[in-house]
Amino acid sequence: MSEATSGEKAKEKPNLVVNIGGLRLKNPVTTASGTFGFGPEYAPYIDLNRLGAIVVKGTTLQPRLGNPTPRLVETPAGILNSIGLQNPGVDHLIEEALPFLAQYDLPVIVNISGDTVEDYARLAEKLGRTAGVAGLEVNISCPNVKKGGMQFGSDPAMAAEVTRAVKENTDKPVIVKLSPNVTSIVAVAEGVARAGADALSMINTLLGMAIDIKRKRPLLGNIMGGLSGPAIRPVAVRAVWQVYREVDLPIIGMGGIVTVEDALEFILAGATAVAVGTANFINPRATVEVLEGIEKYLVANRIHGIRELVGAAHRT
């Protein structure tokens, strides 16, 4: 191949770089927290360096055992999970998980959860001064123990309070993960935007349950759980569409992404990046296959960069 031909080929390669609240990603494909572990679980199947970023399993101040079993139930086109934020705690993350991920060239985003606003603030402060943490994803689908168990994400004011507390305790990009179990996801997005959020992740799981008709008992040990998978994708795409129109923040879209076509739906609706979640359980190479599909789509349609597609469905 001549140098000229080689140069032409290089020029044809589309630009996949995106910016999420000040965080530069070499491509728009990330992982959904809770579906990819801390990275070692999938390293035998894909080159982690190919990902735009990795969002690790959610962490809390102290280790958590999680909810009673059974914790997973298959549903048509999805799964119900009631893991209950089981994790080894933030110190284990810092001492064990982050050193492993340091060998890879990708931003590490840490998903954080708490029972109180103070928990979020302490996590933000601790992780804010930890090397190897590129950004924080704030899970506001957690019960506020001081408010009788009401989810932080169910009220715009509470969501804003958590966001503000995290922002005040870290200089790293703060990405707030929105719950769909609300009257108006736009109102919550506007609330966290005013409180200083740098970006949004959406959506978290939908609340659901399943019943064993033989035992006449709920199938999950915790009775209710979060529904994820292809079944929720239309809801997630709708949410991204609505928030993109009203809130000027980059969005990481997620909820039932299995194929490149699914990912492109989110991007066209307004997502700057996408996260693959439940599909990882079925196909450990799902993230890379989605990434390769996006690149092929751009080349086939003579689109120079992924950013040209973000929100394009709003402009046609």
N, C-alpha and C positions, 0 to 999 in steps of 0.2 A: 504493500500500500504506500502510495506517495505521501510526502509531507502535506501536500495540499489537500488530498483526499482525507487524510487523518484529521486535518484542521477543520474540514467541513463537517466531518462526523462529530467532532467535539462541539461545534457550534449548534448542531442539531439537538444535542442533549438538553432537555428542558431544565429550567431552574426550579428546584424543589424547595429551596430555602424559605422558611417562614419565621415570623417573629411573634412570640406569645408573651405579651406584656413585658418586653425587654429581654426575653430569653430567646436566643437564636437557635433554631432547630434546622439541621441540614435537610430534613424532609418532614412532611406533615403527619407521619405515622407514629403514634405512641401506644402505650398499653394502658388499659383501664385498671385502676388499683383494685387489688384483691383477686385478680385473675392471672397474675404473672409472677406471684411470689416476690422474691427479692432478686431475681435474675438467674441464679444458678440452675433453677428448675428447667429453664428453657435454653440455656447455653448449649446443651448437646444437640439441639435441633436447628438453631439459627445462629448466625453471627450477630451478636447484640450490637456490634458497631454499626450495623445497617439501620437501626432504628433512629427516628428523629429524637426520641427521648424515652426514658423508662419511668413510669410512675409505679413506685413500689407498693407493696401491701401496706395497708393503713397501720399507723403506729399510735400508741397512747403513752402517757407518762410511765405507767406501770404495766407489767405483763398482764394479759387477760386470758382466761380460759375459754371465754365465749359462751354461747348458749347451749342448752341441753340438746342431745341428739334425739332423733334424726335432724340433720341440718340442711340436707339437700333433697329436693324433690323435682323430678322431671315433669315438665308440662308440655302441652303442644307448642312447638316452636320456641321453647325456652326452658329455664329452670327457676325454681324458687330456692332462695338460700336464706338461712338464718344462722350465719356463722357467729354473729355477735362480736365482731371485731377481735377475734382471737389473734393474739400476736405476742411476741416475746418482750415488748417494751422498747422504748426509745434508746436506752443504753445498749441493748443488744444490736439494734440497727446501726448505731454509731460504731460499735466495736467489731462487729462481725460482717454485716451486710455491705456497708459502704466501702471497706477495704477491698472486698471482692470486686465491686463495680468500678473501682478506681482504675482497673486495668483496661477499661473500655473507653472509647472516645464518644461518649454520649452524655447529655445532661441527665442528672438524676433528680426527679421530682418526688418529694416525700409527702404522702397523704397523711394528714394529722386529724385526730378525733379527741374529743374531751367531754367530760360531764358538766363542766362549768366554763365560763369565759376565762377564768384564771388558768384552767388547764391549757387552753389554746395559747394563751399568752406565754406560759412557761415553756411549752413545746416550741413555739416560734423563737423565743429567746435562745433556747438550747441549740436548736438546729440552725439558727441564724448565724451562729459562730462556729459551725461545724464544716470543715473542708469536705468537699465532695457533694454538697447539697446545692443544686442549682436553683431550686424553687420549692415552694410549698403549695400543696393542694389542700384546701381546707374543707373537710367533710362536715357540712352543717346539717346532715340528716341524722343527727344524734340527739338523744333526749337530754334536755337541760334539767338536771336534778333539782336545781333551785326553783324551777318553775313547774314542779309537779310532773315532769316527764315530757312536757311539750317540746317538740323538735325545734332546734334553733332555726332550721331552714323553713319552718312553716309560717314564720312571721317576719316581714321585712325589717322591723326594728331590731329584733333579736339577731337576725342574720347580719345586719350592719354592725351591731355591737361586737360580735365575734370577729368580723373582718377588721374592724378598727383596732381591736386588741392585738391581732396578729400583725397588722401593719406597723403598729407602734413598737413592736419588739423584734423586727427583722428588716434588713435592707434587701432581702431576696424577693424576687417576684412572687406575688401572692395570687393564687388561682383559686377561686371559690367554686366548689362543686355543688350545683343546685339540685334540689329535690323536686320531682314532678308531682309530689303529693301535696299540692297547694292549690288555692283558688286561682292565683295569678302568678305564674312564674316570672312574668315581666316585672311585676311590682317588687319581687324579691331581688331580681337582677338589678333593678334601678337602685334599690336600697344598698346593696353591697358595692355598686359602682360609686355611689356618693360617699361611701365609707373608705374608698381608696383602693378597691380591688384592682389588680392589674390585668386579670383575665378571668374567664369563666369556663368551668367544665360542666357539660350538660348532655344527658341527664343521668342522675343516680337511678337506682331501681324503683319500680312501682310497687307499692304495698299490695300483697296478695296472700292467698291461702289455698290449701287443698285439703279435702277430707277423704279418709279411707271409708268407703261405704260398707265394707265388711265389718270393720271394728267400730264404725260409727264414731270415729275420733279424728281430729286433725292429724295430718301426716307429719307436720313439722313439730319438733319438741317444743318450740317456742310459739306454736300455733300459727303465727303470721310470719312472713318473710318478704324478701325483695325479689320481684320478678325481673329477670333480665333475658336477653336473647332476642332473636328476630321478631318475636311477638310484640315487642315494645317499640320497634323502629319507627313506625308511623307517628307515634306519640312524640318520640325524641326529635324527629325531623321537624314536626310542627312547632315544638318548643324552640328549637334553634331558629327557625324562620321568624317567629314572633319576637324573640329577644334581639336578633340581629337588626330588626327594623327600628327598635326603640332604644337600644343601649350601645354606646360606642366603645365596646371592649372586644378584644379577640376572643373567640370561642373555640374550645376543644369539644368537638361533637362526638357523642357516643350513645350506644343503645342499640344493640342488635346488628352491629356491623360484622358481616361474614365474608362478603365479596367486595371487589373493587367497585361494583355498581352501587353497593350500599354506601361505601365511603364517599363516593362522588355525590350522592344525594345530599349528604350532610354539608359538603363543601359548597355545593350550588345553593343550598339554603342559607349559608352564611358562616359556616365553620371554617376557621383558618387551618385547624389541624383536626385529626380524628384519633380516637382511641379504640383499639380492638379489645374486647373483653371476653364474653362467654365463648366466642369462637375459638379462643386459645385452648379450651378444654377439649374441643373436638378435633382441632387441627393445630398442633404446636407451631406450624409454619404460617399460620394465618396472617400475622403481621407483615411478614416479608412478601407474601403473595399479594396482599393488598397494595403494598408499596410498589411492587413490580407492575401491577395492573395500572396504577395511577400514571406511572412513567410511560407505559405503552399507550395509554389513552391520550396523553398530552402529545406524544410524537405523532400518533395516527391522525390527530385533529389539528396538527401544526400550531399548537399552543406553546408559546415560549416559556411560560412560567406558571406555576400552580396558583399564584396570587390572582391571575386573570380570571380564575374560576370561582374565587370566593364571593359568594352572594350573587353570582351571575343570574340565577333564576329570578332575582328581583328586578333585573334590568331588561328582561325580554318581554 
